[in-house]
Amino acid sequence: MNIIITLIVYLVVFGLIWRLVSMLPLPAPIGQIVQILFIILLILMILSITGVVHVVSFPLVRW
């Protein structure tokens, strides 16, 4: 249950950061590179929180 709550919290924060970055007036090639980097970070974040890979150490949210 704690993993699900942690995943939801990180995805909400990640989505807010993605939304703020997407509002920046970036040229098209740079915007695509930033979008690809965000997708890679999202995949790494999900895999790290679920324990599949240990690339990034995300702290668990304690309630």
Rosetta blueprint (number, residue, H / E / L):
1 M L
2 N H
3 I H
4 I H
5 I H
6 T H
7 L H
8 I H
9 V H
10 Y H
11 L H
12 V H
13 V H
14 F H
15 G H
16 L H
17 I H
18 W H
19 R H
20 L H
21 V H
22 S H
23 M L
24 L L
25 P L
26 L L
27 P L
28 A H
29 P H
30 I H
31 G H
32 Q H
33 I H
34 V H
35 Q H
36 I H
37 L H
38 F H
39 I H
40 I H
41 L H
42 L H
43 I H
44 L H
45 M H
46 I H
47 L H
48 S H
49 I H
50 T H
51 G L
52 V L
53 V L
54 H L
55 V L
56 V L
57 S L
58 F L
59 P L
60 L L
61 V L
62 R L
63 W L
